[in-house]
Amino acid sequence: MNRLKHGRGLVKVLISCLLVVLLIAGCGGNGNAGNSNSAEGNGAGKDAPKASGTNSQNTETADDGAFRIYDPPIEITTAIALRDSDKLLNGDTLENNPLSRWAKDNLGVIVKYKWQMTDQGDAMKQKIRLAMASGEELPDVLNVGDAALLNDLIDSGEIEPVGDAFDKYATPRTKEAFEKNASVWLGVTKDGKRWALPQISDGFVGDPVMWIRQDWLDAVGMKAPTNLDEFEQVLAAFKEKFPDKTPWSIAGKSNFSGYMGDAQFIFGQNQITIWDKDGNGGLQYGSLQPTVKQALTKLDEYYKKGYLDPDFGTYEPDKASSQFTAGNAGIIFGPGWMGGWPLSDTMKNVDGAVVKPYPLPSGIDGTVGRIGSPLSYSGYVFRKGFDHFDAIFQYWDAMLGVLLEDPDSPFANGYAEGYDYIMKDGQPDWKDAPGSSPINYRLLSPGNQPPGMVQGDNIYQRVLDGKQDTVYERKLAEMTKNGDLSLQGKAVTLSQMEADHRNLAVGPPTKTKAEKGDLLYTLESETFLGIVYGKESPDAFDKFVKDWKAKGGDQLTKEVNDWYKSTQ
């Protein structure tokens, strides 16, 4: 029988407000099959709730309901794909490092790696599929970010549903985070069961803002535009004042919605390339809506007036941004983190250049709209028969705490002393620390700060306002330059969260999507570019809608809605 002794109270993990480099790494995953998000704290902290009771057969619960650590310790296995930058210091090893020692000391959990690899491509997915095919037992915990793979794992019968365990063992603030972001369950729900524990992103990492050459605005004596009419006036003024430059830099090759150089704002509420609510309990494809035709016609007008680069249709996002940083464009739309890279290069390349972020103007329908960042990029699955969910949710809560800027977190300073911070005269110092962090050695990570979990100004705005009252604010202030453009950009991004329209078709690829998705997308992108370039009339949009539906779109719409209804 497992004997349990009192835990040392809830502790909360994760470093808040990492540099933009770590933020970007968090977007793409960190290569650990057991954790794939960097952490960012965006707001004020909340008091730590009392832990929920224990799970697991043959365990006991304290009279006050608090979690008790396992004694003797239990082993929980996972898998990891290490990057070249994942360096441990001070003689630490994969299974003996600050985070593994914390888990053992505070939860009675020994983290073991059943699979270890260095390939950052599809090696982990291939390993999982090979295990399913050969009958090899999976690790206890795996991070899965591929919808098709998750669906196959569900069908294989090799993973455990998590819904009942979540309801029983998740702590109050964990449940609150999921209640406020309930759509994260969509991509992991099948046959009425929740099959994975989704990470929750900050919900804004890729959301665009409007970046403008402030010195250009000053030169034409205008203010930043807030609606489409004002936007057109600024474009016209820029073209007249700087006739050899491009007023607006767009990456047309990404169908106007790339991660930099997008044109999302002009479409308003009906964002293209995503599936959004149709008002009748189902989903509709945004690219088919009538206002899209109006927006494309407006873009054609801008192209004819010389407001867009003649070659914009061949531009990838990096090319569009390089036009701006080289001083050849006055406006570009993209995420708040662009202020750190690449837009900071503008001031290096162009004497007297000043760049500033602004909120999105209203679009063609008079409303402000943008494609919201996914609420979840991956989730954790658990081996069939796994029965230590009590420890899992204690670990999860500890990691969540620091995302909420919990002042009591023993990891508020960083993941590990001697790694991402050192102590000087009793105070944490980040500038003189080695800079390495055991970030990728977590058993689990909740992701980023869940939207809606804080009140008041976000941490970026607070630091911009000069506040350094908490360790989180001091850390962010010390690790960024005064007035840092990335802080400004993120603060602006968070000011328009209500404008987000997130893609809700997050399930596994449907049959028609797999067979005809590329064809339908090519039809869309070629039609849209043809209209903007003036090679086709705006009425080509109406033909596109008919052709899209006839060539598989109607069936795709049915399949997407059948899936969506099955998750409700």
C-alpha positions, -999 to 999 in steps of 0.1 A, spaced: 0 0 0 12 35 -8 17 55 24 14 93 20 28 120 42 19 157 42 30 177 12 48 209 16 18 229 3 11 239 -31 40 253 -50 37 270 -83 61 267 -112 71 284 -145 90 316 -153 69 345 -165 76 369 -192 105 354 -211 123 372 -239 107 371 -273 130 343 -283 114 320 -258 80 332 -268 86 322 -304 99 289 -292 67 284 -272 46 290 -304 63 262 -322 67 238 -294 98 231 -274 105 196 -287 96 178 -255 68 153 -260 58 159 -224 57 197 -226 56 221 -256 50 257 -244 72 285 -231 56 305 -203 45 340 -202 27 357 -173 5 385 -185 -14 398 -155 -19 400 -118 -17 370 -96 -43 351 -77 -42 334 -43 -32 298 -45 -62 275 -39 -60 245 -16 -51 214 -35 -77 189 -44 -77 154 -28 -57 125 -40 -64 100 -68 -50 65 -72 -60 33 -56 -45 25 -22 -39 62 -13 -51 83 15 -63 119 18 -56 143 46 -84 152 69 -83 188 54 -85 175 19 -49 185 10 -28 165 -13 -2 143 3 30 134 -15 38 98 -24 60 79 0 76 59 -13 78 79 -45 61 67 -77 76 68 -112 58 86 -141 73 81 -175 72 104 -205 93 111 -236 115 139 -248 130 152 -280 159 175 -271 172 205 -290 209 214 -293 202 243 -269 188 221 -242 219 222 -220 219 213 -183 244 228 -160 261 220 -126 263 183 -133 225 179 -137 212 152 -160 180 144 -179 165 127 -149 182 146 -121 178 183 -125 160 212 -107 126 203 -120 128 166 -115 141 171 -79 112 195 -73 87 169 -84 103 142 -62 105 165 -31 71 180 -34 49 154 -51 68 121 -45 70 118 -83 101 105 -100 101 115 -137 116 89 -161 121 92 -198 109 61 -216 119 75 -250 147 100 -257 156 114 -291 172 145 -306 153 148 -339 131 178 -339 110 168 -369 85 140 -370 105 115 -351 83 116 -320 51 111 -341 67 83 -359 78 67 -326 43 69 -313 28 54 -344 54 26 -344 45 18 -308 9 16 -316 16 -7 -345 40 -30 -326 20 -31 -294 48 -14 -274 34 2 -242 33 40 -244 49 62 -218 25 74 -190 24 110 -204 28 122 -239 24 156 -255 5 154 -288 0 184 -311 -13 166 -342 -51 162 -345 -48 131 -368 -24 114 -344 -46 121 -314 -76 106 -333 -56 75 -341 -45 72 -304 -82 74 -294 -92 48 -318 -63 25 -308 -77 22 -272 -42 28 -258 -49 61 -240 -71 69 -210 -99 95 -211 -92 124 -188 -126 139 -183 -136 122 -150 -101 127 -136 -102 164 -144 -136 168 -128 -124 150 -96 -88 162 -92 -83 195 -110 -78 224 -86 -103 253 -85 -81 277 -105 -74 250 -131 -111 245 -136 -116 282 -138 -91 285 -165 -108 258 -186 -142 272 -179 -132 306 -192 -116 290 -223 -140 260 -228 -133 258 -266 -99 242 -259 -118 210 -253 -131 209 -289 -100 194 -304 -97 166 -278 -133 155 -275 -147 125 -293 -178 103 -286 -186 126 -257 -153 120 -239 -123 142 -233 -92 123 -244 -64 147 -237 -56 176 -213 -51 206 -236 -25 232 -230 -41 267 -230 -22 294 -249 -22 330 -241 -46 335 -270 -28 365 -285 7 354 -295 0 356 -332 -27 383 -332 -19 413 -354 -16 449 -346 -9 478 -369 27 489 -371 34 524 -386 64 545 -393 56 572 -368 81 595 -385 61 592 -417 28 600 -399 45 630 -384 58 641 -418 23 641 -432 8 656 -401 -17 628 -395 -28 606 -367 -30 568 -367 -62 556 -385 -90 541 -366 -113 532 -395 -111 523 -432 -117 559 -444 -89 572 -422 -67 543 -433 -72 553 -469 -63 589 -462 -31 578 -446 -22 556 -475 -28 584 -500 -8 609 -479 21 584 -477 21 578 -514 21 615 -522 49 623 -496 70 593 -504 62 584 -541 91 559 -544 79 540 -513 51 515 -506 25 527 -482 14 492 -471 35 460 -471 15 428 -476 25 392 -479 0 381 -506 14 346 -510 0 337 -476 -36 346 -488 -36 378 -468 -34 361 -434 3 352 -429 20 356 -396 36 389 -407 24 413 -434 -13 402 -432 -44 421 -443 -68 406 -418 -82 438 -405 -98 448 -438 -121 418 -437 -137 428 -404 -159 402 -388 -157 376 -416 -122 364 -415 -110 343 -444 -95 308 -442 -111 300 -409 -143 283 -397 -164 306 -374 -198 304 -358 -227 308 -383 -253 321 -358 -273 290 -360 -253 267 -338 -230 255 -366 -198 266 -384 -194 286 -416 -163 291 -438 -153 328 -436 -139 330 -471 -174 325 -486 -191 355 -469 -203 384 -491 -182 411 -473 -151 393 -485 -160 403 -520 -161 439 -509 -128 437 -491 -111 421 -522 -125 449 -543 -111 475 -519 -77 458 -521 -78 459 -559 -84 496 -556 -54 500 -533 -32 481 -558 -43 502 -587 -34 534 -567 1 521 -560 -5 516 -523 7 479 -525 40 467 -539 35 454 -575 51 421 -565 32 417 -532 15 385 -545 48 367 -545 58 378 -510 61 355 -481 58 370 -446 96 374 -442 98 393 -475 70 416 -465 86 425 -432 120 431 -449 103 457 -471 93 475 -440 126 471 -421 145 483 -451 126 516 -450 105 509 -481 71 507 -465 51 528 -441 26 503 -426 27 466 -418 3 444 -398 16 416 -376 20 403 -340 31 423 -311 63 404 -308 75 418 -341 86 449 -322 115 428 -308 122 411 -342 123 421 -370 109 456 -367 137 468 -344 160 465 -374 142 494 -390 158 519 -367 192 504 -374 187 505 -412 170 539 -416 183 571 -399 155 588 -380 130 560 -384 105 556 -356 81 526 -354 50 524 -333 22 499 -328 -15 509 -329 -48 491 -325 -64 477 -357 -87 500 -376 -122 489 -384 -126 470 -416 -149 468 -446 -180 462 -426 -172 489 -400 -161 464 -373 -127 455 -359 -118 418 -366 -88 396 -367 -79 359 -367 -74 350 -331 -44 328 -321 -53 292 -313 -63 286 -277 -44 253 -277 -15 240 -297 -12 206 -281 -24 185 -252 -13 156 -230 -25 120 -234 -22 93 -208 -14 57 -212 -44 33 -208 -45 22 -171 -26 53 -158 -39 60 -123 -19 88 -108 -40 117 -120 -39 132 -85 -2 139 -89 -7 151 -125 -31 178 -114 -10 189 -85 19 193 -109 -3 212 -134 -15 236 -107 20 243 -96 29 252 -132 -2 273 -136 5 293 -105 35 311 -119 16 319 -151 -8 338 -129 21 356 -113 15 339 -80 37 358 -55 41 326 -34 56 305 -61 91 293 -52 99 295 -89 88 331 -93 124 341 -98 130 315 -125 131 278 -131 164 272 -112 189 293 -94 222 291 -112 204 287 -145 180 316 -155 187 336 -124 213 340 -96 210 356 -62 229 388 -53 226 403 -19 194 383 -13 178 395 -45 173 376 -78 195 388 -107 187 378 -143 212 398 -163 243 381 -149 228 346 -149 240 319 -174 208 323 -192 201 287 -196 168 273 -183 156 237 -178 124 248 -194 121 217 -216 125 192 -187 90 198 -174 67 168 -171 38 190 -179 32 226 -188 -3 243 -188 9 265 -217 8 302 -212 -14 325 -191 -50 315 -199 -71 344 -212 -95 359 -188 -77 348 -157 -64 382 -146 -79 416 -139 -66 450 -147 -36 459 -169 -15 432 -184 21 430 -173 35 445 -205 14 477 -200 23 478 -163 61 476 -170 57 502 -198 40 524 -171 71 520 -149 56 495 -124 81 472 -107 62 462 -76 64 424 -81 92 400 -90 75 394 -123 75 430 -132 111 435 -121 122 405 -141 105 417 -173 117 452 -168 153 440 -163 152 417 -193 139 443 -218 150 478 -228 132 509 -217 101 514 -240 109 480 -257 88 478 -289 78 442 -282 63 453 -249 44 481 -267 32 457 -293 20 430 -269 2 456 -248 -17 469 -279 -25 433 -290 -41 426 -256 -62 457 -258 -82 442 -287 -88 406 -276 -126 411 -281 -118 413 -319 -106 378 -321 -122 352 -343 -106 318 -338 -108 289 -361 -131 264 -345 -125 235 -369 -98 220 -348 -107 184 -351 -89 157 -372 -89 163 -409 -121 151 -425 -122 128 -455 -129 157 -479 -103 179 -462 -77 152 -468 -87 145 -503 -96 180 -516 -84 205 -491 -54 216 -512 -75 219 -543 -100 241 -525 -73 263 -510 -56 268 -543 -89 278 -559 -94 303 -532 -60 319 -532 -58 321 -570 -92 337 -572 -85 362 -545 -51 373 -559 -67 375 -594 -93 399 -581 -68 421 -562 -44 422 -592 -73 432 -615 -69 401 -636 -104 390 -627 -135 411 -620 -149 412 -585 -177 390 -598 -152 362 -600 -158 359 -562 -194 347 -569 -181 320 -593 -155 310 -567 -182 304 -541 -202 282 -565 -171 263 -576 -158 259 -541 -191 243 -530 -194 221 -561 -158 208 -559 -161 194 -524 -169 225 -503 -205 215 -495 -194 181 -484 -165 196 -464 -190 219 -447 -212 190 -438 -183 170 -424 -170 199 -403 -204 206 -389 -210 169 -381 -177 169 -362 -185 202 -344 -219 189 -333 -204 157 -320 -183 178 -296 -212 197 -281 
